[in-house]
Amino acid sequence: MKTIIKLLWLVLLFIIPLGSFSFVWSQDQTQLENFQLNDFTLMTLDGQEITLSKLTGKPVLLTFFLTTCSHCQAESASLNKVFNKYHVSKELQILAVAPRMDSRENLVKFIDEYQITYPILHDQENQVLKLYGVIAVPHNIFIDREGKVKRVITGEVDLTTLEESLEEIW
């Protein structure tokens, strides 16, 4: 029964139109560069409150994922590498957002199994997914120090592509 419910949630997540933000992603690079992000505040699993606008001045990779997504699982190793490499030297912030359908228990297991070192935020109301029109995972948004979107990639990002994309936000 739980599997059927999760499957239904996944179908709803991909079918329901989640806002006008997805329109922006289909536009050219110039339009992306002029787009100001919608602010949000979410909690980490250890209770720390993180607000996107408070990270202005630092490069941010906002990544959306599911613990059961094989591409998200594979991508987590690359995310760990770049976070550990650039978090101190270049102030890189990685915020991984998990939807409501991922339980706290699954998120804790994911962190342990994949040795996640970057913050994971639990979007318990799917407010941020809706706000950004995320309809597929993994979904990565590269944000420069001024808070401008420089690149968006839906689908698994390998380490080389990740490094190249980060060059755009330093």
mmCIF file of the C-alpha atoms, coordinates in Angstrom:
data_MODEL
# 
_entry.id   MODEL 
# 
loop_
_atom_site.group_PDB 
_atom_site.id 
_atom_site.type_symbol 
_atom_site.label_atom_id 
_atom_site.label_alt_id 
_atom_site.label_comp_id 
_atom_site.label_asym_id 
_atom_site.label_entity_id 
_atom_site.label_seq_id 
_atom_site.pdbx_PDB_ins_code 
_atom_site.Cartn_x 
_atom_site.Cartn_y 
_atom_site.Cartn_z 
_atom_site.occupancy 
_atom_site.B_iso_or_equiv 
_atom_site.pdbx_formal_charge 
_atom_site.auth_seq_id 
_atom_site.auth_comp_id 
_atom_site.auth_asym_id 
_atom_site.auth_atom_id 
_atom_site.pdbx_PDB_model_num 
ATOM 1   C CA . MET A 1 1   ? 0.000  0.000  0.000   1.00 0.00 ? 1   MET A CA 1 
ATOM 2   C CA . LYS A 1 2   ? 2.824  2.428  0.880   1.00 0.00 ? 2   LYS A CA 1 
ATOM 3   C CA . THR A 1 3   ? 4.426  1.742  -2.503  1.00 0.00 ? 3   THR A CA 1 
ATOM 4   C CA . ILE A 1 4   ? 1.182  2.583  -4.301  1.00 0.00 ? 4   ILE A CA 1 
ATOM 5   C CA . ILE A 1 5   ? 0.807  5.817  -2.336  1.00 0.00 ? 5   ILE A CA 1 
ATOM 6   C CA . LYS A 1 6   ? 4.399  6.828  -3.117  1.00 0.00 ? 6   LYS A CA 1 
ATOM 7   C CA . LEU A 1 7   ? 3.843  6.022  -6.778  1.00 0.00 ? 7   LEU A CA 1 
ATOM 8   C CA . LEU A 1 8   ? 0.695  8.141  -6.827  1.00 0.00 ? 8   LEU A CA 1 
ATOM 9   C CA . TRP A 1 9   ? 2.566  11.041 -5.226  1.00 0.00 ? 9   TRP A CA 1 
ATOM 10  C CA . LEU A 1 10  ? 5.308  10.717 -7.806  1.00 0.00 ? 10  LEU A CA 1 
ATOM 11  C CA . VAL A 1 11  ? 2.761  10.718 -10.633 1.00 0.00 ? 11  VAL A CA 1 
ATOM 12  C CA . LEU A 1 12  ? 1.037  13.771 -9.150  1.00 0.00 ? 12  LEU A CA 1 
ATOM 13  C CA . LEU A 1 13  ? 4.367  15.534 -8.783  1.00 0.00 ? 13  LEU A CA 1 
ATOM 14  C CA . PHE A 1 14  ? 5.111  15.031 -12.468 1.00 0.00 ? 14  PHE A CA 1 
ATOM 15  C CA . ILE A 1 15  ? 1.616  15.702 -13.836 1.00 0.00 ? 15  ILE A CA 1 
ATOM 16  C CA . ILE A 1 16  ? 0.283  18.640 -11.841 1.00 0.00 ? 16  ILE A CA 1 
ATOM 17  C CA . PRO A 1 17  ? 1.430  21.981 -13.216 1.00 0.00 ? 17  PRO A CA 1 
ATOM 18  C CA . LEU A 1 18  ? 3.517  23.464 -10.449 1.00 0.00 ? 18  LEU A CA 1 
ATOM 19  C CA . GLY A 1 19  ? 3.587  27.126 -11.329 1.00 0.00 ? 19  GLY A CA 1 
ATOM 20  C CA . SER A 1 20  ? 4.924  29.546 -13.870 1.00 0.00 ? 20  SER A CA 1 
ATOM 21  C CA . PHE A 1 21  ? 8.566  29.121 -12.866 1.00 0.00 ? 21  PHE A CA 1 
ATOM 22  C CA . SER A 1 22  ? 9.008  26.248 -15.332 1.00 0.00 ? 22  SER A CA 1 
ATOM 23  C CA . PHE A 1 23  ? 8.328  28.776 -18.096 1.00 0.00 ? 23  PHE A CA 1 
ATOM 24  C CA . VAL A 1 24  ? 11.479 30.641 -17.119 1.00 0.00 ? 24  VAL A CA 1 
ATOM 25  C CA . TRP A 1 25  ? 13.582 27.477 -17.445 1.00 0.00 ? 25  TRP A CA 1 
ATOM 26  C CA . SER A 1 26  ? 12.562 27.109 -21.076 1.00 0.00 ? 26  SER A CA 1 
ATOM 27  C CA . GLN A 1 27  ? 13.865 30.566 -21.895 1.00 0.00 ? 27  GLN A CA 1 
ATOM 28  C CA . ASP A 1 28  ? 17.312 31.458 -23.182 1.00 0.00 ? 28  ASP A CA 1 
ATOM 29  C CA . GLN A 1 29  ? 20.380 32.067 -20.990 1.00 0.00 ? 29  GLN A CA 1 
ATOM 30  C CA . THR A 1 30  ? 19.889 35.861 -21.043 1.00 0.00 ? 30  THR A CA 1 
ATOM 31  C CA . GLN A 1 31  ? 16.471 35.536 -19.424 1.00 0.00 ? 31  GLN A CA 1 
ATOM 32  C CA . LEU A 1 32  ? 17.832 33.136 -16.819 1.00 0.00 ? 32  LEU A CA 1 
ATOM 33  C CA . GLU A 1 33  ? 20.572 35.592 -15.887 1.00 0.00 ? 33  GLU A CA 1 
ATOM 34  C CA . ASN A 1 34  ? 18.002 38.301 -15.189 1.00 0.00 ? 34  ASN A CA 1 
ATOM 35  C CA . PHE A 1 35  ? 15.745 36.110 -13.103 1.00 0.00 ? 35  PHE A CA 1 
ATOM 36  C CA . GLN A 1 36  ? 15.571 36.809 -9.360  1.00 0.00 ? 36  GLN A CA 1 
ATOM 37  C CA . LEU A 1 37  ? 14.864 33.758 -7.250  1.00 0.00 ? 37  LEU A CA 1 
ATOM 38  C CA . ASN A 1 38  ? 11.840 33.315 -5.047  1.00 0.00 ? 38  ASN A CA 1 
ATOM 39  C CA . ASP A 1 39  ? 12.901 33.217 -1.421  1.00 0.00 ? 39  ASP A CA 1 
ATOM 40  C CA . PHE A 1 40  ? 12.122 30.367 0.936   1.00 0.00 ? 40  PHE A CA 1 
ATOM 41  C CA . THR A 1 41  ? 12.983 29.080 4.382   1.00 0.00 ? 41  THR A CA 1 
ATOM 42  C CA . LEU A 1 42  ? 13.236 25.361 5.208   1.00 0.00 ? 42  LEU A CA 1 
ATOM 43  C CA . MET A 1 43  ? 14.616 23.336 8.082   1.00 0.00 ? 43  MET A CA 1 
ATOM 44  C CA . THR A 1 44  ? 17.486 20.883 7.972   1.00 0.00 ? 44  THR A CA 1 
ATOM 45  C CA . LEU A 1 45  ? 16.977 17.498 9.584   1.00 0.00 ? 45  LEU A CA 1 
ATOM 46  C CA . ASP A 1 46  ? 18.855 18.699 12.670  1.00 0.00 ? 46  ASP A CA 1 
ATOM 47  C CA . GLY A 1 47  ? 16.524 21.692 13.063  1.00 0.00 ? 47  GLY A CA 1 
ATOM 48  C CA . GLN A 1 48  ? 18.637 24.453 11.517  1.00 0.00 ? 48  GLN A CA 1 
ATOM 49  C CA . GLU A 1 49  ? 16.604 27.050 9.634   1.00 0.00 ? 49  GLU A CA 1 
ATOM 50  C CA . ILE A 1 50  ? 18.019 27.997 6.212   1.00 0.00 ? 50  ILE A CA 1 
ATOM 51  C CA . THR A 1 51  ? 16.727 30.945 4.163   1.00 0.00 ? 51  THR A CA 1 
ATOM 52  C CA . LEU A 1 52  ? 17.887 31.234 0.560   1.00 0.00 ? 52  LEU A CA 1 
ATOM 53  C CA . SER A 1 53  ? 18.102 35.057 0.573   1.00 0.00 ? 53  SER A CA 1 
ATOM 54  C CA . LYS A 1 54  ? 20.493 34.963 3.545   1.00 0.00 ? 54  LYS A CA 1 
ATOM 55  C CA . LEU A 1 55  ? 23.008 33.180 1.292   1.00 0.00 ? 55  LEU A CA 1 
ATOM 56  C CA . THR A 1 56  ? 23.324 36.115 -1.126  1.00 0.00 ? 56  THR A CA 1 
ATOM 57  C CA . GLY A 1 57  ? 27.024 36.805 -1.550  1.00 0.00 ? 57  GLY A CA 1 
ATOM 58  C CA . LYS A 1 58  ? 27.831 33.104 -1.750  1.00 0.00 ? 58  LYS A CA 1 
ATOM 59  C CA . PRO A 1 59  ? 27.550 30.742 -4.712  1.00 0.00 ? 59  PRO A CA 1 
ATOM 60  C CA . VAL A 1 60  ? 24.653 28.320 -4.239  1.00 0.00 ? 60  VAL A CA 1 
ATOM 61  C CA . LEU A 1 61  ? 23.744 25.027 -5.834  1.00 0.00 ? 61  LEU A CA 1 
ATOM 62  C CA . LEU A 1 62  ? 20.099 24.286 -5.147  1.00 0.00 ? 62  LEU A CA 1 
ATOM 63  C CA . THR A 1 63  ? 19.451 20.628 -5.901  1.00 0.00 ? 63  THR A CA 1 
ATOM 64  C CA . PHE A 1 64  ? 16.154 18.746 -5.741  1.00 0.00 ? 64  PHE A CA 1 
ATOM 65  C CA . PHE A 1 65  ? 16.223 14.980 -5.222  1.00 0.00 ? 65  PHE A CA 1 
ATOM 66  C CA . LEU A 1 66  ? 14.462 11.836 -4.010  1.00 0.00 ? 66  LEU A CA 1 
ATOM 67  C CA . THR A 1 67  ? 16.176 9.221  -1.866  1.00 0.00 ? 67  THR A CA 1 
ATOM 68  C CA . THR A 1 68  ? 14.773 6.449  -4.082  1.00 0.00 ? 68  THR A CA 1 
ATOM 69  C CA . CYS A 1 69  ? 16.011 8.016  -7.343  1.00 0.00 ? 69  CYS A CA 1 
ATOM 70  C CA . SER A 1 70  ? 19.026 6.094  -8.669  1.00 0.00 ? 70  SER A CA 1 
ATOM 71  C CA . HIS A 1 71  ? 20.292 9.165  -10.564 1.00 0.00 ? 71  HIS A CA 1 
ATOM 72  C CA . CYS A 1 72  ? 20.045 11.243 -7.382  1.00 0.00 ? 72  CYS A CA 1 
ATOM 73  C CA . GLN A 1 73  ? 21.929 8.581  -5.465  1.00 0.00 ? 73  GLN A CA 1 
ATOM 74  C CA . ALA A 1 74  ? 24.704 8.523  -8.068  1.00 0.00 ? 74  ALA A CA 1 
ATOM 75  C CA . GLU A 1 75  ? 24.866 12.319 -8.214  1.00 0.00 ? 75  GLU A CA 1 
ATOM 76  C CA . SER A 1 76  ? 25.284 12.573 -4.427  1.00 0.00 ? 76  SER A CA 1 
ATOM 77  C CA . ALA A 1 77  ? 28.923 11.381 -4.665  1.00 0.00 ? 77  ALA A CA 1 
ATOM 78  C CA . SER A 1 78  ? 29.786 14.252 -7.026  1.00 0.00 ? 78  SER A CA 1 
ATOM 79  C CA . LEU A 1 79  ? 27.916 16.742 -4.868  1.00 0.00 ? 79  LEU A CA 1 
ATOM 80  C CA . ASN A 1 80  ? 29.848 15.559 -1.812  1.00 0.00 ? 80  ASN A CA 1 
ATOM 81  C CA . LYS A 1 81  ? 33.169 15.969 -3.653  1.00 0.00 ? 81  LYS A CA 1 
ATOM 82  C CA . VAL A 1 82  ? 32.524 19.537 -4.793  1.00 0.00 ? 82  VAL A CA 1 
ATOM 83  C CA . PHE A 1 83  ? 31.010 20.565 -1.468  1.00 0.00 ? 83  PHE A CA 1 
ATOM 84  C CA . ASN A 1 84  ? 34.021 19.281 0.455   1.00 0.00 ? 84  ASN A CA 1 
ATOM 85  C CA . LYS A 1 85  ? 36.408 20.859 -2.065  1.00 0.00 ? 85  LYS A CA 1 
ATOM 86  C CA . TYR A 1 86  ? 34.782 24.322 -2.352  1.00 0.00 ? 86  TYR A CA 1 
ATOM 87  C CA . HIS A 1 87  ? 32.696 24.923 0.764   1.00 0.00 ? 87  HIS A CA 1 
ATOM 88  C CA . VAL A 1 88  ? 35.525 26.645 2.615   1.00 0.00 ? 88  VAL A CA 1 
ATOM 89  C CA . SER A 1 89  ? 37.707 28.036 -0.190  1.00 0.00 ? 89  SER A CA 1 
ATOM 90  C CA . LYS A 1 90  ? 34.908 29.430 -2.391  1.00 0.00 ? 90  LYS A CA 1 
ATOM 91  C CA . GLU A 1 91  ? 32.064 29.505 0.161   1.00 0.00 ? 91  GLU A CA 1 
ATOM 92  C CA . LEU A 1 92  ? 29.990 27.092 -1.940  1.00 0.00 ? 92  LEU A CA 1 
ATOM 93  C CA . GLN A 1 93  ? 26.592 26.370 -0.455  1.00 0.00 ? 93  GLN A CA 1 
ATOM 94  C CA . ILE A 1 94  ? 24.749 23.249 -1.557  1.00 0.00 ? 94  ILE A CA 1 
ATOM 95  C CA . LEU A 1 95  ? 21.136 22.966 -0.482  1.00 0.00 ? 95  LEU A CA 1 
ATOM 96  C CA . ALA A 1 96  ? 19.526 19.618 -1.242  1.00 0.00 ? 96  ALA A CA 1 
ATOM 97  C CA . VAL A 1 97  ? 15.735 19.752 -1.119  1.00 0.00 ? 97  VAL A CA 1 
ATOM 98  C CA . ALA A 1 98  ? 13.743 16.559 -0.586  1.00 0.00 ? 98  ALA A CA 1 
ATOM 99  C CA . PRO A 1 99  ? 9.971  16.457 -1.119  1.00 0.00 ? 99  PRO A CA 1 
ATOM 100 C CA . ARG A 1 100 ? 7.291  15.539 1.380   1.00 0.00 ? 100 ARG A CA 1 
ATOM 101 C CA . MET A 1 101 ? 7.078  11.967 0.077   1.00 0.00 ? 101 MET A CA 1 
ATOM 102 C CA . ASP A 1 102 ? 10.561 11.271 1.454   1.00 0.00 ? 102 ASP A CA 1 
ATOM 103 C CA . SER A 1 103 ? 10.221 10.443 5.120   1.00 0.00 ? 103 SER A CA 1 
ATOM 104 C CA . ARG A 1 104 ? 12.629 11.739 7.733   1.00 0.00 ? 104 ARG A CA 1 
ATOM 105 C CA . GLU A 1 105 ? 13.706 8.138  8.309   1.00 0.00 ? 105 GLU A CA 1 
ATOM 106 C CA . ASN A 1 106 ? 14.564 7.681  4.606   1.00 0.00 ? 106 ASN A CA 1 
ATOM 107 C CA . LEU A 1 107 ? 16.490 10.948 4.577   1.00 0.00 ? 107 LEU A CA 1 
ATOM 108 C CA . VAL A 1 108 ? 18.555 9.933  7.609   1.00 0.00 ? 108 VAL A CA 1 
ATOM 109 C CA . LYS A 1 109 ? 19.340 6.585  5.948   1.00 0.00 ? 109 LYS A CA 1 
ATOM 110 C CA . PHE A 1 110 ? 20.299 8.399  2.731   1.00 0.00 ? 110 PHE A CA 1 
ATOM 111 C CA . ILE A 1 111 ? 22.670 10.709 4.612   1.00 0.00 ? 111 ILE A CA 1 
ATOM 112 C CA . ASP A 1 112 ? 24.312 7.754  6.347   1.00 0.00 ? 112 ASP A CA 1 
ATOM 113 C CA . GLU A 1 113 ? 24.517 5.485  3.314   1.00 0.00 ? 113 GLU A CA 1 
ATOM 114 C CA . TYR A 1 114 ? 25.890 8.127  0.917   1.00 0.00 ? 114 TYR A CA 1 
ATOM 115 C CA . GLN A 1 115 ? 27.878 10.003 3.587   1.00 0.00 ? 115 GLN A CA 1 
ATOM 116 C CA . ILE A 1 116 ? 26.231 13.312 2.735   1.00 0.00 ? 116 ILE A CA 1 
ATOM 117 C CA . THR A 1 117 ? 28.120 16.338 4.057   1.00 0.00 ? 117 THR A CA 1 
ATOM 118 C CA . TYR A 1 118 ? 25.955 19.140 2.610   1.00 0.00 ? 118 TYR A CA 1 
ATOM 119 C CA . PRO A 1 119 ? 22.643 20.257 4.177   1.00 0.00 ? 119 PRO A CA 1 
ATOM 120 C CA . ILE A 1 120 ? 19.465 18.405 3.305   1.00 0.00 ? 120 ILE A CA 1 
ATOM 121 C CA . LEU A 1 121 ? 16.231 20.347 3.625   1.00 0.00 ? 121 LEU A CA 1 
ATOM 122 C CA . HIS A 1 122 ? 12.906 18.559 3.981   1.00 0.00 ? 122 HIS A CA 1 
ATOM 123 C CA . ASP A 1 123 ? 10.193 20.322 1.982   1.00 0.00 ? 123 ASP A CA 1 
ATOM 124 C CA . GLN A 1 124 ? 7.342  18.844 4.015   1.00 0.00 ? 124 GLN A CA 1 
ATOM 125 C CA . GLU A 1 125 ? 4.674  20.909 2.256   1.00 0.00 ? 125 GLU A CA 1 
ATOM 126 C CA . ASN A 1 126 ? 6.304  20.713 -1.221  1.00 0.00 ? 126 ASN A CA 1 
ATOM 127 C CA . GLN A 1 127 ? 6.204  24.514 -1.175  1.00 0.00 ? 127 GLN A CA 1 
ATOM 128 C CA . VAL A 1 128 ? 9.673  24.954 -2.687  1.00 0.00 ? 128 VAL A CA 1 
ATOM 129 C CA . LEU A 1 129 ? 9.106  22.309 -5.361  1.00 0.00 ? 129 LEU A CA 1 
ATOM 130 C CA . LYS A 1 130 ? 5.935  24.147 -6.376  1.00 0.00 ? 130 LYS A CA 1 
ATOM 131 C CA . LEU A 1 131 ? 7.603  27.553 -6.130  1.00 0.00 ? 131 LEU A CA 1 
ATOM 132 C CA . TYR A 1 132 ? 10.314 26.459 -8.570  1.00 0.00 ? 132 TYR A CA 1 
ATOM 133 C CA . GLY A 1 133 ? 8.151  24.254 -10.776 1.00 0.00 ? 133 GLY A CA 1 
ATOM 134 C CA . VAL A 1 134 ? 10.282 21.176 -10.225 1.00 0.00 ? 134 VAL A CA 1 
ATOM 135 C CA . ILE A 1 135 ? 8.718  18.276 -12.102 1.00 0.00 ? 135 ILE A CA 1 
ATOM 136 C CA . ALA A 1 136 ? 11.679 15.899 -12.366 1.00 0.00 ? 136 ALA A CA 1 
ATOM 137 C CA . VAL A 1 137 ? 14.686 14.971 -10.247 1.00 0.00 ? 137 VAL A CA 1 
ATOM 138 C CA . PRO A 1 138 ? 17.527 15.425 -9.959  1.00 0.00 ? 138 PRO A CA 1 
ATOM 139 C CA . HIS A 1 139 ? 17.052 19.113 -10.717 1.00 0.00 ? 139 HIS A CA 1 
ATOM 140 C CA . ASN A 1 140 ? 19.985 21.485 -10.166 1.00 0.00 ? 140 ASN A CA 1 
ATOM 141 C CA . ILE A 1 141 ? 19.895 25.283 -10.085 1.00 0.00 ? 141 ILE A CA 1 
ATOM 142 C CA . PHE A 1 142 ? 23.249 27.113 -10.102 1.00 0.00 ? 142 PHE A CA 1 
ATOM 143 C CA . ILE A 1 143 ? 23.008 30.547 -8.447  1.00 0.00 ? 143 ILE A CA 1 
ATOM 144 C CA . ASP A 1 144 ? 25.802 33.131 -8.437  1.00 0.00 ? 144 ASP A CA 1 
ATOM 145 C CA . ARG A 1 145 ? 26.872 35.397 -5.562  1.00 0.00 ? 145 ARG A CA 1 
ATOM 146 C CA . GLU A 1 146 ? 24.365 38.067 -6.622  1.00 0.00 ? 146 GLU A CA 1 
ATOM 147 C CA . GLY A 1 147 ? 21.462 35.627 -6.419  1.00 0.00 ? 147 GLY A CA 1 
ATOM 148 C CA . LYS A 1 148 ? 21.066 35.206 -10.183 1.00 0.00 ? 148 LYS A CA 1 
ATOM 149 C CA . VAL A 1 149 ? 20.429 31.872 -11.883 1.00 0.00 ? 149 VAL A CA 1 
ATOM 150 C CA . LYS A 1 150 ? 23.313 30.974 -14.176 1.00 0.00 ? 150 LYS A CA 1 
ATOM 151 C CA . ARG A 1 151 ? 22.398 27.427 -15.181 1.00 0.00 ? 151 ARG A CA 1 
ATOM 152 C CA . VAL A 1 152 ? 19.682 24.844 -14.651 1.00 0.00 ? 152 VAL A CA 1 
ATOM 153 C CA . ILE A 1 153 ? 20.206 21.146 -15.296 1.00 0.00 ? 153 ILE A CA 1 
ATOM 154 C CA . THR A 1 154 ? 17.501 18.527 -14.962 1.00 0.00 ? 154 THR A CA 1 
ATOM 155 C CA . GLY A 1 155 ? 18.883 15.007 -14.852 1.00 0.00 ? 155 GLY A CA 1 
ATOM 156 C CA . GLU A 1 156 ? 21.993 13.488 -13.327 1.00 0.00 ? 156 GLU A CA 1 
ATOM 157 C CA . VAL A 1 157 ? 25.069 15.711 -13.390 1.00 0.00 ? 157 VAL A CA 1 
ATOM 158 C CA . ASP A 1 158 ? 28.469 14.037 -13.571 1.00 0.00 ? 158 ASP A CA 1 
ATOM 159 C CA . LEU A 1 159 ? 31.487 15.484 -11.770 1.00 0.00 ? 159 LEU A CA 1 
ATOM 160 C CA . THR A 1 160 ? 32.938 17.139 -14.903 1.00 0.00 ? 160 THR A CA 1 
ATOM 161 C CA . THR A 1 161 ? 29.678 18.907 -15.786 1.00 0.00 ? 161 THR A CA 1 
ATOM 162 C CA . LEU A 1 162 ? 29.207 19.877 -12.166 1.00 0.00 ? 162 LEU A CA 1 
ATOM 163 C CA . GLU A 1 163 ? 32.686 21.457 -11.999 1.00 0.00 ? 163 GLU A CA 1 
ATOM 164 C CA . GLU A 1 164 ? 32.106 23.310 -15.307 1.00 0.00 ? 164 GLU A CA 1 
ATOM 165 C CA . SER A 1 165 ? 28.739 24.614 -14.113 1.00 0.00 ? 165 SER A CA 1 
ATOM 166 C CA . LEU A 1 166 ? 30.206 25.804 -10.822 1.00 0.00 ? 166 LEU A CA 1 
ATOM 167 C CA . GLU A 1 167 ? 32.750 27.916 -12.734 1.00 0.00 ? 167 GLU A CA 1 
ATOM 168 C CA . GLU A 1 168 ? 29.797 30.058 -13.874 1.00 0.00 ? 168 GLU A CA 1 
ATOM 169 C CA . ILE A 1 169 ? 28.790 30.995 -10.331 1.00 0.00 ? 169 ILE A CA 1 
ATOM 170 C CA . TRP A 1 170 ? 32.104 31.873 -8.711  1.00 0.00 ? 170 TRP A CA 1 
# 
